[in-house]
Amino acid sequence: MSAVAALPIAASWHLICALEDILPESGAAALVDGKEIALFRVRDSVFAIGNYDPASDANVLARGIVGDIGGEIVVASPIYKQHFSLITGRCLEEPRFAVPAYMAEVRNGKIWVLSAEAQQIVPDARNVKEAKVALRWKGRDARLVDFDATVRVIGPENRAEFEEIGALLVAKRQSVSGSVEDVIARWMSAGVILELTPRL
């Protein structure tokens, strides 16, 4: 069994504000590398998704109400009330309205956000040969499993394979916005695909 992920090559962490600047169970908007991001504090955890609500064509998600649907942490858009996952950015009611999700963390009481979509960043990805993988199940029965994997790099120089696997990835990742062709073109210009095979 193998898993595949598209990985842009460069991104950087940005200091946004102090954790105490955002009230628990609420959000705030921030500008990161020219992108408007909705940042949420849920208890002492932080989450970041795109602030643009595609259903209402407005940057409003940071003003939404934070909640939980079936164990998934979500924000309800203040306009038409669609629910967006704070983990993946997917819209629960209408998957075509997915928004980007970003990595966010608290360090020494400060909130930091990574300037590229979550689960897509591996520094020096072209040179990765093996990986320690952590998978997390969401919901009330949250679990974590770790395993070692070998890595195969698929670069844009292997265009046919890159496009084939890229199309499969876009179909499975609801947090990726844009047409299949546009997303693959963006990935080709900025990254590689890593195929992970668990070591038994």
C-alpha positions as CSV (number, residue, x, y, z in Angstrom):
1,M,0.0,0.0,0.0
2,S,1.3,3.5,-0.8
3,A,0.1,7.0,-0.1
4,V,0.9,10.1,-2.2
5,A,1.1,13.8,-1.3
6,A,1.9,16.8,-3.4
7,L,4.5,18.9,-1.8
8,P,5.5,22.5,-2.7
9,I,9.2,23.1,-2.0
10,A,9.3,26.4,-0.2
11,A,7.2,28.0,2.6
12,S,7.9,30.0,5.8
13,W,6.4,30.5,9.2
14,H,4.9,33.9,10.1
15,L,4.3,35.3,13.6
16,I,0.7,36.5,13.8
17,C,-0.1,37.5,17.3
18,A,-0.1,36.4,20.9
19,L,-2.5,33.5,21.8
20,E,-4.2,35.7,24.3
21,D,-5.1,38.3,21.6
22,I,-7.7,35.9,20.3
23,L,-10.6,34.9,22.6
24,P,-11.2,31.2,23.0
25,E,-13.8,29.7,20.6
26,S,-13.5,32.7,18.2
27,G,-11.5,33.9,15.1
28,A,-9.5,36.7,13.6
29,A,-8.3,37.6,10.2
30,A,-4.6,37.9,9.2
31,L,-2.7,38.7,6.1
32,V,0.0,36.1,5.4
33,D,2.1,36.4,2.2
34,G,-0.7,38.4,0.6
35,K,-3.4,35.8,1.4
36,E,-6.2,36.6,3.9
37,I,-6.3,33.8,6.5
38,A,-8.9,33.1,9.1
39,L,-7.2,32.1,12.4
40,F,-9.2,30.3,15.1
41,R,-8.5,29.6,18.8
42,V,-10.4,26.5,20.1
43,R,-9.5,26.3,23.8
44,D,-5.7,26.5,23.6
45,S,-5.3,25.1,20.0
46,V,-5.1,27.2,16.9
47,F,-6.3,26.5,13.4
48,A,-6.0,28.4,10.1
49,I,-8.0,28.3,6.9
50,G,-8.6,30.7,4.0
51,N,-10.8,33.6,5.1
52,Y,-12.6,33.8,1.7
53,D,-16.0,32.2,1.7
54,P,-16.6,31.0,-1.9
55,A,-20.4,30.6,-1.3
56,S,-20.9,34.3,-0.5
57,D,-17.9,35.7,-2.4
58,A,-16.6,37.5,0.7
59,N,-13.7,37.4,3.1
60,V,-15.8,36.6,6.2
61,L,-15.0,33.2,7.7
62,A,-12.9,34.6,10.6
63,R,-16.2,36.1,11.8
64,G,-18.0,32.8,11.8
65,I,-19.2,30.7,14.8
66,V,-16.9,27.9,15.9
67,G,-18.5,24.5,16.7
68,D,-18.3,20.8,16.4
69,I,-20.2,18.5,13.9
70,G,-19.8,14.8,14.4
71,G,-16.5,15.3,16.2
72,E,-15.1,17.6,13.5
73,I,-14.1,21.2,14.5
74,V,-15.8,23.6,12.1
75,V,-16.7,27.2,11.6
76,A,-20.1,28.3,10.3
77,S,-19.9,31.0,7.6
78,P,-21.7,34.2,8.9
79,I,-23.4,34.6,5.5
80,Y,-25.0,31.4,4.3
81,K,-24.0,29.2,7.3
82,Q,-22.0,26.5,5.4
83,H,-19.7,24.6,7.8
84,F,-16.0,24.5,7.0
85,S,-13.6,22.0,8.6
86,L,-10.9,23.8,10.6
87,I,-8.6,20.8,9.9
88,T,-9.0,20.3,6.2
89,G,-10.9,23.4,4.9
90,R,-13.6,21.2,3.3
91,C,-17.2,22.5,3.2
92,L,-19.4,19.8,4.9
93,E,-22.5,20.7,2.9
94,E,-21.0,21.5,-0.4
95,P,-17.5,20.1,-1.1
96,R,-17.0,22.3,-4.2
97,F,-16.7,25.2,-1.8
98,A,-13.5,23.9,0.0
99,V,-11.0,26.5,1.3
100,P,-7.3,26.1,1.9
101,A,-6.2,24.8,5.3
102,Y,-2.9,26.0,6.8
103,M,-0.6,24.7,9.6
104,A,-0.8,26.8,12.7
105,E,0.8,26.4,16.1
106,V,1.5,28.1,19.4
107,R,5.1,28.7,20.4
108,N,5.9,30.4,23.7
109,G,2.4,31.9,23.8
110,K,2.6,33.3,20.2
111,I,0.6,32.1,17.2
112,W,2.6,31.1,14.1
113,V,1.1,30.2,10.6
114,L,2.9,28.4,7.8
115,S,2.5,30.3,4.5
116,A,1.5,27.3,2.4
117,E,-1.4,24.8,2.5
118,A,-1.3,22.3,5.3
119,Q,0.0,18.8,4.6
120,Q,1.9,20.0,1.6
121,I,5.2,21.2,2.9
122,V,8.4,19.1,3.2
123,P,11.7,21.1,3.3
124,D,14.1,19.9,0.6
125,A,11.4,17.4,-0.7
126,R,13.4,16.3,-3.7
127,N,16.0,14.7,-1.4
128,V,13.7,12.8,0.9
129,K,14.3,9.1,0.8
130,E,12.5,7.8,3.9
131,A,10.0,9.2,6.3
132,K,8.4,8.7,9.7
133,V,4.7,9.0,9.1
134,A,2.1,9.9,11.7
135,L,-1.6,9.4,10.8
136,R,-4.4,10.9,12.9
137,W,-8.0,9.9,12.9
138,K,-10.3,12.8,13.7
139,G,-13.4,12.8,15.9
140,R,-14.2,11.6,19.4
141,D,-12.1,8.4,18.9
142,A,-9.1,10.3,17.8
143,R,-6.1,8.0,17.4
144,L,-2.5,8.3,16.2
145,V,-0.4,5.7,14.4
146,D,3.2,6.0,13.5
147,F,5.1,4.0,10.8
148,D,8.3,4.2,8.8
149,A,8.1,4.5,5.0
150,T,10.3,4.6,2.0
151,V,9.8,7.6,-0.3
152,R,9.8,7.8,-4.1
153,V,10.0,11.3,-5.7
154,I,7.9,12.1,-8.7
155,G,8.9,15.4,-10.3
156,P,7.5,17.5,-13.1
157,E,10.1,16.0,-15.4
158,N,7.9,12.8,-15.4
159,R,5.0,14.8,-16.7
160,A,2.6,12.0,-17.6
161,E,3.0,10.2,-14.2
162,F,2.9,13.6,-12.4
163,E,-0.4,14.6,-14.1
164,E,-2.0,11.1,-13.5
165,I,-1.2,11.0,-9.8
166,G,-1.8,14.7,-9.4
167,A,-5.4,14.3,-10.8
168,L,-6.0,11.5,-8.3
169,L,-4.7,13.7,-5.4
170,V,-6.9,16.6,-6.5
171,A,-10.0,14.3,-6.6
172,K,-9.3,13.1,-3.0
173,R,-8.3,16.4,-1.4
174,Q,-11.4,18.5,-0.8
175,S,-9.4,21.4,0.6
176,V,-7.7,22.1,-2.8
177,S,-9.4,24.9,-4.7
178,G,-9.3,25.4,-8.5
179,S,-9.7,23.2,-11.5
180,V,-7.7,20.0,-11.7
181,E,-5.5,21.4,-14.5
182,D,-4.8,24.6,-12.6
183,V,-3.9,22.8,-9.4
184,I,-1.6,20.3,-11.2
185,A,0.1,23.2,-13.1
186,R,0.7,25.0,-9.8
187,W,2.1,21.9,-8.2
188,M,4.3,21.2,-11.2
189,S,5.8,24.7,-11.0
190,A,6.4,24.6,-7.3
191,G,7.0,21.1,-6.1
192,V,7.1,17.4,-6.4
193,I,4.9,14.4,-5.5
194,L,6.1,12.1,-2.8
195,E,4.9,8.5,-2.9
196,L,5.1,6.9,0.6
197,T,5.3,3.1,1.0
198,P,5.1,1.7,4.5
199,R,8.0,-0.5,5.6
200,L,6.8,-3.8,7.1
